[in-house]
């Protein structure tokens, strides 16, 4: 849907040069293709794991994905391969999420994210009521 509506979306903005418009259009296409993969880790971390009582895992996953995978990959692409801006943005998204998705799915299947999030307060007074 995002890819199909990219031209009407871009018409809402005053993009001065054709080069900038093509760059933004390319980035929308890349993001639209990669969006499904990206949502796996987001749904796991922000929805399932937090609801299950494990909010720390998401922090660790984001830090590892960003600092161990995405930033080094972008630095290599920028300084070693002299990649253009669009390639750097795509590299950042794809590398970070490619690292996070398998870890998210493994952790989801392990069921270690399920934590007790309520206190059991069964006292003799509560049982009499």
Backbone as CSV, one residue per row, in Angstrom:
resi,resn,N_x,N_y,N_z,CA_x,CA_y,CA_z,C_x,C_y,C_z
1,UNK,0.833,-1.197,0.000,0.000,0.000,0.000,0.871,1.252,0.000
2,UNK,1.905,1.224,0.841,2.821,2.364,0.894,3.494,2.594,-0.456
3,UNK,3.909,1.522,-1.078,4.572,1.641,-2.377,3.598,2.153,-3.432
4,UNK,2.377,1.656,-3.396,1.372,2.078,-4.380,0.991,3.549,-4.213
5,UNK,1.008,4.042,-2.992,0.591,5.433,-2.719,1.770,6.400,-2.603
6,UNK,2.954,5.985,-3.003,4.116,6.856,-2.799,4.024,8.170,-3.570
7,UNK,3.527,8.154,-4.779,3.441,9.392,-5.561,2.431,10.378,-4.966
8,UNK,1.207,9.939,-4.602,0.288,10.889,-3.949,0.823,11.397,-2.610
9,UNK,1.526,10.552,-1.885,2.107,10.983,-0.607,3.152,12.062,-0.844
10,UNK,3.992,11.859,-1.847,5.049,12.834,-2.135,4.494,14.152,-2.657
11,UNK,3.308,14.120,-3.251,2.697,15.363,-3.751,2.292,16.289,-2.601
12,UNK,2.172,15.735,-1.392,1.832,16.543,-0.222,2.992,17.425,0.225
13,UNK,4.188,17.121,-0.228,5.377,17.832,0.217,5.991,18.620,-0.926
14,UNK,6.587,19.743,-0.589,7.245,20.592,-1.578,8.704,20.171,-1.685
15,UNK,8.961,19.218,-2.553,10.326,18.738,-2.760,10.881,19.483,-3.963
16,UNK,11.947,20.245,-3.721,12.427,21.202,-4.708,13.085,20.587,-5.939
17,UNK,13.922,19.584,-5.755,14.654,19.050,-6.904,14.161,17.654,-7.280
18,UNK,14.361,17.320,-8.514,13.978,16.001,-8.998,14.860,14.919,-8.369
19,UNK,16.096,15.248,-8.112,17.008,14.308,-7.474,16.530,13.949,-6.063
20,UNK,16.108,14.953,-5.314,15.593,14.707,-3.963,14.311,13.881,-4.019
21,UNK,13.445,14.190,-4.973,12.190,13.441,-5.124,12.472,11.973,-5.442
22,UNK,13.417,11.720,-6.313,13.750,10.333,-6.671,14.392,9.602,-5.494
23,UNK,15.195,10.304,-4.708,15.799,9.693,-3.529,14.729,9.293,-2.531
24,UNK,13.797,10.188,-2.273,12.714,9.896,-1.330,11.841,8.759,-1.856
25,UNK,11.564,8.774,-3.130,10.756,7.713,-3.730,11.457,6.357,-3.611
26,UNK,12.748,6.328,-3.829,13.518,5.094,-3.685,13.492,4.601,-2.248
27,UNK,13.652,5.524,-1.304,13.622,5.149,0.112,12.249,4.613,0.522
28,UNK,11.186,5.179,-0.014,9.838,4.680,0.289,9.675,3.258,-0.251
29,UNK,10.177,3.004,-1.440,10.091,1.659,-2.012,10.868,0.662,-1.150
30,UNK,12.087,1.027,-0.769,12.899,0.135,0.071,12.202,-0.121,1.396
31,UNK,11.712,0.943,2.023,11.038,0.794,3.310,9.758,-0.028,3.162
32,UNK,9.009,0.179,2.094,7.786,-0.581,1.868,8.029,-2.063,1.692
33,UNK,9.112,-2.407,1.018,9.456,-3.815,0.825,9.905,-4.433,2.146
34,UNK,10.673,-3.686,2.915,11.254,-4.225,4.138,10.327,-4.126,5.346
35,UNK,9.231,-3.431,5.233,8.330,-3.160,6.356,7.826,-4.428,7.035
36,UNK,7.481,-5.454,6.285,6.984,-6.695,6.869,7.997,-7.348,7.785
37,UNK,9.249,-7.407,7.343,10.311,-7.995,8.158,10.558,-7.143,9.405
38,UNK,10.502,-5.859,9.249,10.751,-4.940,10.361,9.694,-5.083,11.456
39,UNK,8.486,-5.364,11.060,7.394,-5.448,12.033,7.454,-6.708,12.895
40,UNK,8.186,-7.725,12.462,8.310,-8.935,13.275,8.970,-8.611,14.604
41,UNK,10.106,-7.923,14.553,10.791,-7.593,15.807,10.030,-6.533,16.594
42,UNK,9.412,-5.582,15.925,8.640,-4.553,16.639,7.449,-5.151,17.367
43,UNK,6.731,-6.042,16.704,5.580,-6.682,17.340,6.023,-7.546,18.512
44,UNK,7.103,-8.270,18.310,7.612,-9.107,19.402,8.031,-8.292,20.605
45,UNK,8.833,-7.261,20.375,9.377,-6.476,21.481,8.320,-5.574,22.108
46,UNK,7.655,-4.793,21.302,6.725,-3.793,21.842,5.377,-4.384,22.239
47,UNK,5.013,-5.489,21.661,3.719,-6.076,21.968,3.817,-7.298,22.858
48,UNK,4.376,-8.348,22.331,4.351,-9.642,23.013,5.232,-9.671,24.252
49,UNK,6.497,-9.286,24.120,7.413,-9.407,25.256,7.061,-8.451,26.388
50,UNK,6.718,-7.221,26.058,6.326,-6.272,27.106,5.040,-6.710,27.789
51,UNK,4.091,-7.208,27.012,2.840,-7.683,27.610,3.082,-8.902,28.478
52,UNK,4.088,-9.687,28.137,4.430,-10.860,28.934,5.275,-10.535,30.150
53,UNK,5.648,-9.271,30.325,6.391,-8.848,31.501,7.885,-8.732,31.317
54,UNK,8.382,-8.857,30.088,9.819,-8.762,29.851,10.127,-7.537,28.999
55,UNK,10.367,-6.421,29.643,10.666,-5.199,28.899,12.160,-5.001,28.680
56,UNK,13.001,-5.682,29.426,14.453,-5.529,29.295,14.971,-6.124,27.985
57,UNK,14.362,-7.195,27.535,14.835,-7.861,26.325,14.832,-6.900,25.135
58,UNK,13.803,-6.083,25.016,13.706,-5.132,23.911,14.827,-4.117,23.913
59,UNK,15.202,-3.659,25.097,16.313,-2.706,25.202,17.607,-3.353,24.734
60,UNK,17.874,-4.562,25.231,19.099,-5.268,24.838,19.109,-5.571,23.338
61,UNK,17.970,-5.984,22.825,17.882,-6.308,21.403,18.147,-5.073,20.543
62,UNK,17.563,-3.943,20.916,17.785,-2.707,20.156,19.236,-2.253,20.234
63,UNK,19.837,-2.339,21.406,21.236,-1.929,21.554,22.166,-2.825,20.743
64,UNK,21.941,-4.127,20.811,22.774,-5.063,20.055,22.577,-4.862,18.553
65,UNK,21.318,-4.744,18.132,21.040,-4.556,16.706,21.666,-3.291,16.155
66,UNK,21.601,-2.217,16.933,22.122,-0.942,16.463,23.641,-0.869,16.531
67,UNK,24.199,-1.127,17.722,25.628,-0.897,17.918,26.524,-2.038,17.441
68,UNK,26.017,-3.240,17.401,26.838,-4.366,16.958,26.675,-4.686,15.471
69,UNK,25.534,-4.308,14.902,25.282,-4.671,13.507,25.094,-3.462,12.589
70,UNK,24.116,-2.593,12.886,23.762,-1.520,11.956,24.866,-0.475,11.799
71,UNK,25.355,0.066,12.893,26.364,1.125,12.797,27.658,0.615,12.151
72,UNK,28.188,-0.543,12.577,29.389,-1.025,11.865,29.146,-1.269,10.372
73,UNK,27.987,-1.797,10.019,27.696,-2.049,8.599,27.629,-0.751,7.805
74,UNK,27.009,0.276,8.385,26.912,1.568,7.696,28.295,2.213,7.581
75,UNK,29.101,2.114,8.627,30.455,2.675,8.565,31.291,1.979,7.488
76,UNK,31.173,0.662,7.401,31.898,-0.079,6.366,31.405,0.318,4.979
77,UNK,30.085,0.398,4.825,29.519,0.771,3.523,29.915,2.191,3.131
78,UNK,29.956,3.097,4.113,30.264,4.492,3.809,31.747,4.719,3.527
79,UNK,32.604,4.219,4.404,34.025,4.546,4.283,34.819,3.566,3.424
80,UNK,34.433,2.320,3.433,35.182,1.336,2.663,34.677,1.253,1.218
81,UNK,33.332,1.242,1.057,32.753,1.092,-0.277,32.252,2.397,-0.887
82,UNK,32.316,3.495,-0.116,31.867,4.818,-0.606,30.444,4.758,-1.169
83,UNK,29.554,4.084,-0.427,28.173,3.882,-0.877,27.390,5.193,-0.821
84,UNK,26.442,5.394,-1.731,25.607,6.593,-1.694,24.608,6.544,-0.527
85,UNK,23.988,7.688,-0.274,23.087,7.848,0.867,21.987,6.799,0.899
86,UNK,21.332,6.559,-0.210,20.216,5.613,-0.260,20.683,4.217,0.148
87,UNK,21.848,3.827,-0.298,22.389,2.518,0.060,22.704,2.457,1.554
88,UNK,23.184,3.550,2.109,23.481,3.582,3.546,22.216,3.406,4.381
89,UNK,21.146,4.089,4.002,19.880,3.965,4.736,19.337,2.540,4.610
90,UNK,19.368,1.997,3.409,18.894,0.631,3.207,19.753,-0.358,3.986
91,UNK,21.056,-0.149,3.991,21.962,-1.022,4.738,21.631,-0.993,6.217
92,UNK,21.417,0.192,6.741,21.110,0.334,8.163,19.848,-0.446,8.527
93,UNK,18.789,-0.264,7.750,17.520,-0.936,8.050,17.645,-2.449,7.894
94,UNK,18.193,-2.879,6.796,18.224,-4.301,6.491,19.142,-5.065,7.446
95,UNK,20.312,-4.525,7.721,21.255,-5.225,8.601,20.719,-5.294,10.026
96,UNK,20.194,-4.179,10.530,19.686,-4.174,11.900,18.543,-5.171,12.067
97,UNK,17.585,-5.125,11.174,16.432,-6.007,11.299,16.772,-7.456,10.978
98,UNK,17.711,-7.671,10.072,18.125,-9.044,9.773,18.760,-9.697,10.990
99,UNK,19.421,-8.906,11.803,20.011,-9.437,13.031,18.959,-9.636,14.114
100,UNK,17.976,-8.746,14.172,16.993,-8.786,15.254,15.899,-9.834,15.059
101,UNK,15.504,-10.091,13.836,14.382,-11.011,13.588,14.668,-12.437,14.069
102,UNK,15.800,-13.038,13.733,16.035,-14.402,14.236,16.111,-14.466,15.762
103,UNK,16.728,-13.457,16.362,16.817,-13.424,17.828,15.429,-13.295,18.436
104,UNK,14.601,-12.436,17.858,13.223,-12.253,18.341,12.428,-13.548,18.230
105,UNK,12.517,-14.207,17.087,11.764,-15.455,16.900,12.255,-16.558,17.831
106,UNK,13.560,-16.639,18.036,14.109,-17.631,18.969,13.604,-17.370,20.384
107,UNK,13.671,-16.114,20.804,13.237,-15.762,22.160,11.731,-15.981,22.326
108,UNK,10.971,-15.708,21.298,9.518,-15.934,21.335,9.219,-17.417,21.539
109,UNK,9.896,-18.276,20.799,9.666,-19.720,20.905,10.170,-20.302,22.223
110,UNK,11.155,-19.637,22.842,11.700,-20.147,24.103,10.735,-19.955,25.274
111,UNK,9.820,-19.032,25.134,8.812,-18.710,26.160,9.432,-18.178,27.452
112,UNK,10.690,-17.752,27.426,11.321,-17.161,28.611,10.820,-15.753,28.882
113,UNK,10.106,-15.164,27.952,9.587,-13.810,28.100,8.321,-13.778,28.963
114,UNK,7.752,-14.935,29.237,6.526,-14.990,30.043,6.913,-14.850,31.508
115,UNK,6.488,-13.748,32.103,6.797,-13.457,33.506,5.496,-13.255,34.275
116,UNK,5.570,-13.480,35.548,4.417,-13.212,36.406,4.355,-11.703,36.611
117,UNK,3.280,-11.068,36.149,3.194,-9.609,36.238,2.186,-9.135,37.279
118,UNK,1.507,-10.054,37.941,0.591,-9.686,39.018,1.014,-10.388,40.287
119,UNK,0.684,-9.787,41.394,0.998,-10.370,42.690,-0.176,-11.214,43.158
120,UNK,0.116,-12.360,43.658,-0.928,-13.194,44.236,-1.090,-12.785,45.689
121,UNK,-2.270,-12.318,46.049,-2.486,-11.851,47.427,-3.638,-12.629,48.058
122,UNK,-3.507,-13.925,48.085,-4.532,-14.756,48.709,-4.277,-14.819,50.207
123,UNK,-5.062,-14.075,50.929,-4.990,-14.128,52.394,-6.266,-14.770,52.903
124,UNK,-6.286,-15.050,54.156,-7.480,-15.688,54.717,-8.686,-14.764,54.657
125,UNK,-8.460,-13.442,54.711,-9.586,-12.505,54.612,-10.193,-12.522,53.228
126,UNK,-9.339,-12.603,52.173,-9.837,-12.635,50.807,-10.635,-13.906,50.523
127,UNK,-10.269,-14.987,51.129,-10.967,-16.241,50.879,-12.317,-16.264,51.563
128,UNK,-12.488,-15.501,52.643,-13.758,-15.464,53.362,-14.795,-14.614,52.653
129,UNK,-14.401,-13.737,51.774,-15.338,-12.826,51.132,-16.121,-13.493,50.064
